[in-house]
Amino acid sequence: MTQLEGRAGDLSHDGRGVVRVDGKVYFVEGALPGERVRFTRGKRWRRHETGRLDEVVEPSADRAAPPCEYFGTCGGCAVQHLSTGAQVRYKQRTLLDNLERIGRVSPHVVLEPIVGPVQGYRRKARLGVRHVPKKGGVLVGFRERHKSYVTSLDHCLALHRDVSEMLPALHEVVSSLSCFDRLPQIEIACADQATALVFRHLEALSGGDYEVLARYARERDVDVYLQSGGPDTVMPLPGSSPRTLDYALTAHDVRIAFAPTDFVQVNAAVNAQLVSRAVELLSPVPDDEVLELFCGIGNFSLPIARRVGRVIGVEASEIMVGRARDNAARNAIGNCEFVAADLYTEAVRGLSSRDGCNKLFLDPPRSGAVEVVRDLVPTLAPERIVYVSCNPSTLARDSEILVRREGYRLSAAGVVDMFPHTAHVESIALFER
Ligand SMILES: C[S@@+](CC[C@H](N)C(=O)[O-])C[C@H]1O[C@@H](n2cnc3c(N)ncnc32)[C@H](O)[C@@H]1O
């Protein structure tokens, strides 16, 4: 085994230290920018190799003691060894580097980062379940880092506290089900007043299983759902009447209801700030007509609709579109229209006939919105575009088109620490004509 020594220059997109030695690039888990480290050569890939950290020879001033005992094994968090302030600075640098390197643009104003609590922030999570007799039976937790094994968690600092406290009992409940080895996943969704657990099962449950789950639901004050197949098979535990799941966006006098497997922004406190920042950047006035793409269940649509003449929300999932309409009705908001369309196809061109829309808001998945900026923006020609992104490289690619080809100015951009202790970089950007 060859041991090498070198200085880490930066962090990779998944939080590993990037160390260059003799022109070769090594991704070393646990190494931080600026640190001199000793490591053992690991796997070889086409463009880089991995390295196993043996010793930090010169530690970074930003190094922190990871607060969680599972850190290093559990794949839920990647950068707990970096102080929380440095994590946000790292995310900001990643955003600006991507904009410069991929998009050849830089924002006129770098926005103050949006931050929130760094523990107990996860209101949505998918926990893996595995039966591993050699490790003592049923394991419940997040996947291990770079592996498909499950880390058995008795608590989790990232999960909402009520859910973290439930973990030991959850191991016991799953172990006592007849299909304990045919239950791959539990999805968790915390609303403001209720928590839902969705048990994905590959085999039918017995009457005894229903009783075990009903007792657990009663004792823990949670609502249990079962999922035997795809998302449309999710149903409440027979005989139960689950509560409505919803969250408030108080500053906008809005409540958003959701189903336990719907997409909802993971971090409630950060989402509330993000929605307010998005509304502010859109600079809404009563005459505005806003086209909102990738609108989900209306998280941004309804707060925007409170301040403008009209919002047209577009989203691929018919189910989410239905939910967005219901949410508008629940909040007595009548100036919204929701449409189902696949925004990664030619359907996006058809939206240019939505004339009158003078502002555009978008919040795409990781793959970004190249079809929107390339095929819709030239004809729609919105005066202002607010773009929320969960992947700085696709934001940078789309920014280049908006700035270099369409003549927009990148007026502002900033990071949103939606997932503290992970390497995920969320951001928001404003483009103006
Ligand atoms: C990052 S989420 C944002 C949801 C919403 N803005 C929110 O804050 O809750 C991205 C959304 O894009 C939708 N989506 C994914 N692929 C899509 C596609 N091809 N066309 C339209 N919408 C899509 C997803 O269903 C999801 O609701």
The ligand as an SDF file (V2000), in Angstrom:
LIG
                    3D

 27 29  0  0  0  0  0  0  0  0999 V2000
  -36.9370   21.1250   -6.7560 C   0  0  0  0  0  0  0  0  0  0  0  0
  -38.5970   20.6200   -6.8810 S   0  0  0  0  0  0  0  0  0  0  0  0
  -39.4210   22.1440   -6.6150 C   0  0  0  0  0  0  0  0  0  0  0  0
  -40.8510   22.0720   -6.2080 C   0  0  0  0  0  0  0  0  0  0  0  0
  -41.4650   23.3590   -5.6650 C   0  0  0  0  0  0  0  0  0  0  0  0
  -40.9690   24.5370   -6.3190 N   0  0  0  0  0  0  0  0  0  0  0  0
  -41.2790   23.4770   -4.1590 C   0  0  0  0  0  0  0  0  0  0  0  0
  -40.6060   24.4100   -3.6920 O   0  0  0  0  0  0  0  0  0  0  0  0
  -41.8250   22.6510   -3.4130 O   0  0  0  0  0  0  0  0  0  0  0  0
  -38.7220   20.3580   -8.5920 C   0  0  0  0  0  0  0  0  0  0  0  0
  -40.1000   20.0620   -9.1180 C   0  0  0  0  0  0  0  0  0  0  0  0
  -39.9670   19.8180  -10.5340 O   0  0  0  0  0  0  0  0  0  0  0  0
  -40.8720   18.8130  -10.9060 C   0  0  0  0  0  0  0  0  0  0  0  0
  -40.3580   18.2160  -12.1470 N   0  0  0  0  0  0  0  0  0  0  0  0
  -39.4150   17.2500  -12.2730 C   0  0  0  0  0  0  0  0  0  0  0  0
  -39.2090   16.9650  -13.5750 N   0  0  0  0  0  0  0  0  0  0  0  0
  -40.0320   17.7740  -14.2830 C   0  0  0  0  0  0  0  0  0  0  0  0
  -40.2870   17.9380  -15.6610 C   0  0  0  0  0  0  0  0  0  0  0  0
  -39.6520   17.1950  -16.5660 N   0  0  0  0  0  0  0  0  0  0  0  0
  -41.1890   18.8630  -16.0480 N   0  0  0  0  0  0  0  0  0  0  0  0
  -41.8500   19.6060  -15.1180 C   0  0  0  0  0  0  0  0  0  0  0  0
  -41.6750   19.4730  -13.7910 N   0  0  0  0  0  0  0  0  0  0  0  0
  -40.7720   18.5740  -13.3730 C   0  0  0  0  0  0  0  0  0  0  0  0
  -40.9010   17.8750   -9.7170 C   0  0  0  0  0  0  0  0  0  0  0  0
  -42.0930   17.1180   -9.7090 O   0  0  0  0  0  0  0  0  0  0  0  0
  -40.7870   18.8340   -8.5420 C   0  0  0  0  0  0  0  0  0  0  0  0
  -42.0590   19.2250   -8.0840 O   0  0  0  0  0  0  0  0  0  0  0  0
  1  2  1  0
  2  3  1  0
  2 10  1  0
  3  4  1  0
  4  5  1  0
  5  6  1  0
  5  7  1  0
  7  8  2  0
  7  9  1  0
 10 11  1  0
 11 12  1  0
 11 26  1  0
 12 13  1  0
 13 14  1  0
 13 24  1  0
 14 15  1  0
 14 23  1  0
 15 16  2  0
 16 17  1  0
 17 18  1  0
 17 23  2  0
 18 19  1  0
 18 20  2  0
 20 21  1  0
 21 22  2  0
 22 23  1  0
 24 25  1  0
 24 26  1  0
 26 27  1  0
M  CHG  2   2   1   9  -1
M  END
$$$$
